[in-house]
Amino acid sequence: MAEEDRIVLTSVGVDIGSSTSHLLFSRLELERQDNRYVTVRRDVLFQSDILLTPYRDVTTIDEQILGDFVEQQYAAAKLTRDEVDTGALILTGVALLRDNARAIAELFAAEAGRFVAVSAGDNLEATMAAHGSGAVALSKTRGAVMNVDVGGGTTKVVICREGRTAELMAIDVGARLIAYDANLVVTRLEPAALDIAQRLNVSLQVGTAVTQSQLRLFAEYMVDQLLGEIAVGGCTHGSHLLRTEPLRNRRGIEHVTFSGGVSEYIYRRAERAFGDLGPLLADVFLERTPELGAPIVETSGGIRATVIGASQYTIQVSGSTIYLSAEDVVPVRNVPVVMPNIAWADEPFSPERVAASVRGALHRFDLLEARTPVAIAARWEGSATYKRINAFCAGALDAMQLHVAHGHPLILVFDNDIGGLLGLHLREELRLELPIVSIDGVELREFDYIDIGALIPTSGAVPVVIKSLIFPHT
């Protein structure tokens, strides 16, 4: 790659969730700019069919059917596994359960070195949907935007302000909380649906028939609960269906966007029903849109908003002002990157504020309790006084206590030449005995995963491979 000024890669995004699974193949064109390659073009090659995620029992995904589906989609895309250079495997919901995750990983074992594997809980899935739907990009120019991702099992809501995700929420509202066959006989029933049934005094169980009026009642109840939590300018109702903390600030939202499977019905892009509440939820939403308090804007993401993120490589070389506590702390591979929204201009610039910002970023990406290394990336602003360096290091170390407790290296990445100073401060002033990797001269963003290579003896620098989840608007 080092000999080429332009590189073309074939990439695939694979999204396997509780309700649906699908793939998206892309061609990525990278161009050398200064000391790194950047993506200059992205073309969609093939969008797979949407598969209703197959199950052997209530929580066990049928990996045989899933594997056959994946092979069929590669064939339909006229690509072999060897012809795909890189990719992202995104697991959500039931797919994250240990046995399911292991079985799915085996389906992609041959790609292990080339793929980024993303385990997306509610927070990360919400964030990915907000980016994939275009809501984050829209908020740069159109004011605050709220993205409502209505899927099969849950609804994820993200408020985007000035091109960033400001806060998020997840709630048990989804199209496939109840699934039924052509005779309206219930084939699948989630715990949240049973809870709602009890509150509505409706008798419901797998194997018995449900009426259209009962299904409509369920859809109305779920939309009512959701609107109580997302109506612009409103206050939380504290719905029993909430999976996370409620939204704190719903003021000033200019537009509402939708993504997820149900959005295809809300935007009238789909008509076919799949034996679930999708069309009914959309109908009720459209009837009650005035209650949202802001106009709906149609975006292109839809059901594919999460899988739009596909891995691509960027190559950079970190500068010589870096700090490694020992040469053998690298290489490290596939380390997720978080970028805390640090208020550099705030006074006082304190460890407490830095820690809160880092924890917020870890929470947004479901990494607060991760037992794997995590890299903190930042664009340092302002002077590098002892007081500010100490505040940043102490705050970052405090926020990363769980990671540190598991013996993982503390990894810091900066865009300007400050890595060496901070690494030295952590070791000499804060007496941190754990491995430290503090590098700079690298440009990162959220949804990046990095490989940091071994030290280059002649230059004192390290090569950095960045694998990003990229979206149409980035």
C-alpha positions, 0 to 999 in steps of 0.5 A, a space after each residue: 500500500 505504501 507504494 500507491 497514491 490511490 487505493 481501491 478497497 471492497 468493503 461489506 457491512 453486516 448487521 445482525 440483529 434481533 429482528 432483521 439481518 442484512 448486508 451492504 457491499 461498497 467500493 471505497 476509494 482512498 487517496 494519499 494526502 500528506 502522511 495518510 490515506 483518506 476516503 475520497 469516494 464511496 459507491 454502494 455495490 449491492 444491498 442485500 435482501 432483508 432477512 428476518 433473523 432466524 431462530 432455533 428457539 426463543 433466544 438462539 439464532 439459527 446460524 445455519 440458515 443465517 450462514 446460507 443467507 450470507 453466502 447467497 448475498 455474496 453470490 448475488 453481489 457477484 463477490 467471493 469472500 477473498 475479494 472483500 478487503 475489509 468490513 464491519 460485523 455489527 451485532 445487536 440485541 439477541 445476537 450479542 448473547 454469548 452462544 449467538 455471538 460465538 456462532 456468528 463469529 465462526 461464520 466470519 472466522 476467515 475475515 477475522 483479521 480484516 473485519 471490525 467486530 462491533 458489539 452494539 448495545 442500545 447506546 451504540 446502536 442508537 448513535 450508529 443509526 443517527 449517523 447512518 440516517 443522516 440526522 447528525 449531518 443534518 444537524 450541522 446546518 438545520 438546527 437540532 435534529 431528533 432521530 427516531 430509530 424504530 426497529 423490531 425490538 426497540 426504538 432508539 432516540 438520539 438528539 443531534 446538535 451541531 453535528 454531534 450526538 447530544 443525548 440518547 434514549 432507548 425504549 421497548 417499542 418495536 414492530 416485532 414485539 408481537 409476530 403472527 402468521 397469515 391467520 393472525 396466530 401469534 408466533 413470537 411474543 417478547 416480554 415487553 409485549 406481555 407487559 403491555 398485554 397485562 396493562 391492556 387486559 388482553 389475553 395473549 400467548 404464542 399459538 393463539 389468535 389475536 384480532 386486528 383490533 387488539 393489534 391496533 390497541 397495542 400499536 396505539 399504546 406503544 406510540 402513546 408511550 413513545 410520544 410521551 418521551 420524545 415530544 419536543 419541549 415535553 417532560 418525561 412521563 417515565 414510561 415503564 418501557 424505558 430501557 435507559 434514562 429518559 431524554 433530559 432536554 427536548 427543547 429547540 428541536 427543529 426537525 425529526 427524522 426516522 430510521 429503522 424498519 418502521 421508517 420504511 412505512 412512515 416514509 411510504 417506501 414499503 407496502 409489504 407486511 411481515 406479520 408484525 406491527 410495523 405498518 400499524 405503528 407507522 399508521 398511528 405515528 402518521 396520525 399523531 405527527 402534530 404531537 411530535 412538535 417538529 416537522 418530519 424530514 425524510 432521510 435516506 437511511 431507513 432500515 439500513 441506517 445501522 449497516 450503512 457503516 462499513 469498515 475502511 482503512 486509513 493509514 497514518 504515521 504518528 509523530 515522534 513526540 510520542 510516549 510508550 512506557 515500554 516498546 513491547 506495549 505495541 502492537 495493539 489491534 482493533 481498539 475502539 476510539 471514543 472522542 469525549 466532548 471536552 469543553 477546553 475553554 471552561 474555567 476551571 479546567 478540572 479533572 472532574 469535568 474531563 472525567 465526566 466528558 470521558 465517561 459520557 463518551 464511553 457510555 455513548 458507545 456502550 464501553 463504560 464496563 468494557 473489558 477490552 482496551 479503549 483509546 481516548 482521542 482528543 483535539 487538544 485546544 489551548 495552552 499546555 500548562 502543567 495545571 491543564 495537563 494534570 487536569 486532563 490526565 487525572 480526569 482521563 485516568 479516573 474515568 478509565 478506572 474499570 479499564 485500568 483495573 483489568 490491566 489494559 494499557 491507557 491509550 491516548 491519541 491526539 492530533 497535535 504534538 502533545 502525546 509525549 508530554 501527557 504520557 510522561 506526566 502519567 508515568 512520572 507525576 501520577 505514578 501510573 504503573 500500567 502500560 501507557 501508549 500516548 501518541 499524536 499527529 493522528 486524526 481520528 473521529 468517533 466510529 474509528 478502530 485503530 491498530 498501533 504498530 511496533 516502534 519504527 527504530 529509525 524515526 521513533 514513530 509508530 504506524 497507525 492503521 485506522 478502520 472507520 465506520 463510514 457513512 454517506 454524509 462523512 
